[in-house]
Amino acid sequence: MKEPTMNVTERYSNFLLDLKNSSIDFSQAEAFRLDSGTTIISAFYDNGGKIILAGDRKAAYLSRSGDGVSALETLSARKIYAIDAWNCFGGAGMGTFIFRLGQELPFIAKRFEQDRNYPLSSYGVAGIMRQFSSSISMRVGAGACQFVLCGIKPHPVIFNISAMHVQQESKYCIIGSGSAAARPIFGHSWRANMSEDEIINLTLNSLMQTMRNDVGSGWDFDNAPMIMLLRDKLTELPEKEVRERLKNLSQKFQENRGGEE
């Protein structure tokens, strides 16, 4: 007997019900936050015709021993996700929900299209993500998660999404605990007409310099950032290329600092 297919409304409702009735120990989940040591950068380039989305992969959290002593630990964590061939997102906040959203959102977006028999635009995806963010905030607080959605359907757009708002950005969007440090580095050199090579190097350089000064997560090449590019379709930059670019940028960084670490 064929198992009945769960439609998108049921899937979405069940996800929200899971949040409402979750058995997660939120006192522990709160300690595992991706906004502690997180920097997500998204920006237009090529005169607004293309978009880059990048995020570090190192997270900091507090571990508690039996005698109540807390220690700062770090781990590798995925913070940006593909939704489909035209949309991707990055998240800062409670890792539990960001990971779950990364798993569920591709399915839900696809089923929305199938159930309604018309293409789901990037604006529609932004609406779905706003509902997720609002539902999460009702369970654990308004600051639980913040997202950046990048899409090219029907045209390139960047949305800054939280429980309180969906804001369309005109230049770039930077979120996470590292945003205050990354914004002046990135914003000083960003130009709308940057080439792909220029925007990748600027993004990596901003992430590298920001994380070097992050007391929570720090910097190392074992957790090289992830980069996604939205041209005609979504492309993830190979890790080998990211590491090679980081190596070159790091050498220049050291030379400019006189060889100091």
VENBEL-V556445 format. One record per helix or strand. SS is the DSSP state (hx for helix, st for strand). FROM is the first residue (numbers start at 1). TO is the last residue. Records with the same first field share a line. If there is no record, write none. Layout:
# VENBEL-V556445
SS = FROM-TO + FROM-TO
This chain:
# VENBEL-V556445
hx = 8-20 + 26-29 + 95-116 + 122-140 + 179-189 + 196-212 + 221-223 + 239-256
st = 32-33 + 40-45 + 50-55 + 58-64 + 70-76 + 80-82 + 87-94 + 145-151 + 157-161 + 166-169 + 172-175 + 226-230 + 234-236
